Amino acid sequence: MPGLDNRKIPDVVPFSFPRENGEAYRHTFELAMKSDPDWMLITSFNEWWENTHIEPSQTYGWQYIDLTTRYSSEFKGVTFLPSLQTSRTVTVRGQEGELNVVLTNNGNGSAIDLIAKDYAPTGMESVQSVDRLLPGDEVRYSVPFSILLGQVSLRLAPGAVTSKDVYGDPHSVQTIPVLQHYLAVFSPYGETSGTGWYDADSVAIFSISATSLPESGLMRIFGVKNTFDGWAGDSTATSPSATIIMDRPKTVAAVWRKDYTQLYVLATFLAVMVLFVIAIVAHKRIVRSRHLPRLETNNLAATRIRLSLSQSDSSNT
């Protein structure tokens, strides 16, 4: 047992022996192991009334849990080691960003105390202290930072995590650095997607929402359209959706052309109609011109007849 003190328990024979900062617990284990046992049983995990508890407490913290881990590993002939897994990701919203860190203890039974240091792009140091990270547990924290106006690359120096296991042995892990580049996607028409920050050498997807949009104003009435014709800048893809490798900051812009097809069809139709009308008018004029001389001859003959009749009437009178 780690120690004993039953002097506050009524109706018992008072007895106590000090813990001596874990030495009594160690001595108990050593005596038990000298008997070459097949197994050992700890029966005082939470016996607070006798002060024989090894459960974590305000007075002793995790001291006796760690000692139990250490001595039981000696008894079993195994070593409980911490295995710290680290993850660092970046999220950016406008001019504000966050470095998101996840630390996970994937060890086989050793809890750890750790101190984690991270650095923002401005060089500001962030220090996180974790008193106890049990096997299978994780701790998450964020380091805020600001994006400078016009900044197109984001570099975060590697962080460092120092820890101590239940045996008192130190461990150190360096977290990977972060490098991201900015992709800018532009278009005078439609809506684009893909603008944002990407990990270096990752593949970014960008696209345009529509490939054909009507022109504004009067030209819209005549069916003039703006048609997507591909991408320019750091990509020459011709499809509405494309990919690009972010090995550096990049910019792509949608290229559009005016489509006058419907206007040309309308103009052609109107021209044909005008020519048709002109042809009809011309035809009528030709027909009329052919009948005009015959009418004039007939009119002259009629006039002569009338004159002759008039003269005849005068003679008879």
C-alpha positions, 0 to 999 in steps of 0.5 A: 500500500502507498501509506496508511492513516486511520486516525480519523476513523472512529472506533478503530485502533489508530495506526499510521505510516507515512507515504514518504513521497512514494517510497512506501508504495515502491517498497510494497511493490518490491516486497511483493515481487520478491515473492515471485507472484503469478499476479498482484492485486491492488485493493486500495484504489479509492480507500480515502478514509484510510488514506491508502488511496491511489486514485488521483487527488488534489494532494498527490495528483497523478503520482500514484497512478504513474507509480502503479504504471511504472511498477506494473510494467516492471512486473509484466516485463513491458514498457508503456510508452507514449506515442504522440500524433500531431496534426496541424491545419489552417483555416482562413476567413477573409483576413483572419486565420487560425492554426488548428492543432490536434495532439493525440496520445496513441501510446500503449498505456503511458499518460504524458504531461506536455508543453506545446509551442507553435508560431504564427506567421508573424513569429508570435509564439503560442505556448500550450500546457497540458498537465495530463494526456491519457492514452487515447485522449486528444487535446485541441487548440487554435492559434489565431493570426492575421493575413496581410493585404495582398499576401499570397503565400502563408508560411508557418514554422514548425512547432515543438512538443516536449513531454514527460512520461510516467517514468519521468523520461522526456520526449520531444516531437517537432510538428511539421511546418505549414506552407499554403498558396493562394488561388485567385479565380476571376470572371467578368460574368457568372460566378466562380468557385475555387478562390482560396488557400491551398497546401503547397503542391496540392491540387485545386479545383476551380470552375465557372457557374455558367458557360453562356449568359445573355448580354445586358441592355439593348443587345439582349433583345437581339439575342447577343450572348457571352460565351465561355471560351476557356481560361487564361493566366496560370491555366489554359484549360478549356473546360468550365471546371479544371484543376491546377497544382498549387506549387506557387501562388496562382491566378486564373481568369475566365475568357469570354467572347460575344456570340452574335449568332442570333443577331446574324440570323435575325439580320439575315431574315430581315434582309431577305424580307426586304429583298422580297418586298423590293422584288414584289414592288419591282415586278408590279412596276414592270407589269404596269409599264407593259400595259401603259402604251396600250391604254394610251393608244386606246385613249387616243382612238376614243378621242378621235371618234368623239371629234368625228361625231362632234363634227358630224353633228355640226354639219347636219345642223 
